[in-house]
Amino acid sequence: GNGVTPIAFRSVGLGSNYKFNGTFDGQGHSIIGLYINESLWDGTFGMFTSLDEKAVVQNLILKNACVEAGFTYGDPCIGLLVATSSGRVYRCGAEGKIIMTDAAKSGGYVGGLIGRTTDNAETTALQECYAIVEAHLNDQGFGGLIYTTKGNIDNSFARSDVRWKNYGWFGGVVCLQQGSAVV
């Protein structure tokens, strides 16, 4: 009706030393208009910056979400839902944009839903998830669903529109996959 003033969202577990280690159950609900605009941090951005091995995120859809990253000290690691995961993500989706400004550091990992998972394939899983993302990147690598993982991916898909200013690595669903994938 009269419009809504956007409220910037601070990521859950902001900073590499703070990992979410509980269960977040969206119970089939959607979060609409999530907006994260970060600069001058370690470069890890998403609704959840980091999931611990015990963490579970399930039954949640992000609609019209946006992560906009400016200058970062470290290599950017971005996913609309999760930046870095050692946990499990079930029945989740993300629809939105990821925008790297001109100030964003070169390189890094960008995934539509998850930026990357850690090296523990036994604890990381992605099941019945999707990402529909428009990405404006400099030269960061991009995976439609997840940039890089050793974890397992089951019954998931991605659709992306990616634009680079320079060259970047690209994978339709995953850019670098070392686990099993059934998509």
N, C-alpha and C positions, 0 to 999 in steps of 0.2 A: 504494500500500500504506500506508505509514506517513505519507505526506504529504511535501511538499517546501516548504522555506522559500523564498519568492520572493527573487530577487536583482534589485535595481534595475539597469537597463541604461543606460549612458551612450551617447548617440547617437554614431554615427560622424560625425566632422567637427563636433563640438559648437562652435557659435559661427559667426557669419556670415563670418569670415575663413578658415575651414578647410573646403575643399570636397573631397569624395571625387572623385578623377579617374582611378581604375583601373577594372577589371572585377571585379564580384562575381557569380560564378556559383554559385547554390545547388544546381545539378545535380539539380533536382527534389525536393530535401529541404524539410522544413518546420521552422520555428522555432515552438515551442509555448510560450505563456505569456510572451512578451516584455512587459515592464512598464517604462514610462518615466513617472516622476513628477518634474516639473520646476517650479521657481518661481524668481523673481528672475533671469531670464536675458532674452535678447532676444526670447523668445517663439517661437523656431523649434524645433519638436520633431518627431521621427520616428526610425525606426531609422537613417536617414541624414538629417542635417539639411540637407545641400546637395550636389547632384551637379554637377560641372563639365561643360563641353561634351564632354569626352572620356570621361566616365563611362558605364558600362553596368552595369545591374543586371538579372539574368535568372534564370529558372528557380527561383524561390523563393516559398514560401507562408508567410505569418504566420498562425498559428491561435491563437485566444484571446489576441490581443494587446490591450494597453491603454495609451493615453497619457492621463495625467491632468495637466492644466495648472492651476497656481495663479496667483499674481500674476506679471505680466510687465511689463518696462519698455516693450517695444514691442508693436505689434499682433501677436497670435498668428498663426502660420502653422504648421499642423499637418497631417500625413498619417501614417497608421500606418507606411508604408514610407519615404516621403520627404517632407520638409517643402517644400523648394524644389529644383526640378530644371531644369538646362540640358542634361541628358544624355538617355539612352535607357533605357527600362524595357520588358523583354520577358518574356512568360509568367510574370507575378508576380501574386500575390493576397494579400489581407488580410482576415481575419475577426476582428472584435473590437469594442472600445469606445473612444470618445473622450469624455473627461469634462472639462468646463471648470468649475472650482470657482467659488464666488461671488466670489473674489478676482481672477479672470481679467479682464484688461483688455477693455473693450468693443471690438467690431469685430474685424477680422482675417479670415483665410482658413482654412477647415478642409475637407479632402477626405478621403474614406475611405482612399484609397491614397496620393495625393499632394496636398499643400496647394496648390501653384501651380508653374507653370513660368515661366521667364524669357521675355524678349521674342524670343528667337532661334528662330523656327519651323523653320529648317533643321536645327537640332541636337536639338530636343526631339521625342521620339516615345514613344508608349505603344501597345503591341501585345499582343493576346491576354492582357489583364489583367482582374482583377475585384476588387470590394470588397463585402463584406457587413458592414455596420457599424451599430452602435447609437451614437448621438451624443446627449449631454446638453450643451446649449449655453446660453449667456446670450443674446447677440444677435449672435453671429458668423455670417457667411455659410457655407453648406455646399454642397458638391457631392458626390454619392454616390461617384464615382470620383476626381474632381479638382475643386478649386474653380474655378480659372481657368487657361486655357492659350491660347497661340497655336500650340502644337504639334499634331501629327496624332495622332488616336486611331483605332485599327483593331481590330475584332473584340473588343470589351471590354464589360463590363456592370457594373452596381452595383445593390445592394438595400440600402435604409437604413430605419432607424427613428430619426427625429430628434425630439427634444423641446427646445423653447426656453422660457426664462423670459420672454424678451422677443422681439420680432420679429427675424428674420434672413432674408437672401436664401437661396434654395434652388434647386438644380437636381438632378434625379434622377440623371443621370450627370455632367454638368458644369454649374456655375452660369453661368460666363462663358466662351464658346468662340469663338476667333477663327481657328482652323485648320480642318482637315477632320475629320469624325468619321464613322466607319462602326462602328455599335454593334450 
